[in-house]
Amino acid sequence: MRRVYLRVGGSVQGVGFRYFAVYTARRLGLTGWVHNRADGDLEAEAQGTEDAVEQFVEAMQRGPRFARVDRFTCQPVDLSDEYDFSVADW
């Protein structure tokens, strides 16, 4: 199992990026969350098998059709007990 924290910048809000992330993560069997930051970036944590997490990271680097990813960071974080992947609204 692997868990990563992602931060994505560019034109990533108002283009369906969070729901693209949820769809992609659930399709890959991942748990975690995605959230729009107040500074205009998007952040997410995703957990699952090595292969599934890698596929998720690759998809997030591209984003959905109308997004433009200018900045992207990915770093490992500690595993967490979760049962789903969802949009965090905090």
PyMOL commands that set and color helices and strands:
alter all, ss='L'
color gray80, all
select helices_A, chain A and resi 17-28+50-62
alter helices_A, ss='H'
color red, helices_A
select strands_A, chain A and resi 2-11+31-36+42-48+68-76+85-87
alter strands_A, ss='S'
color yellow, strands_A
deselect
rebuild
show_as cartoon
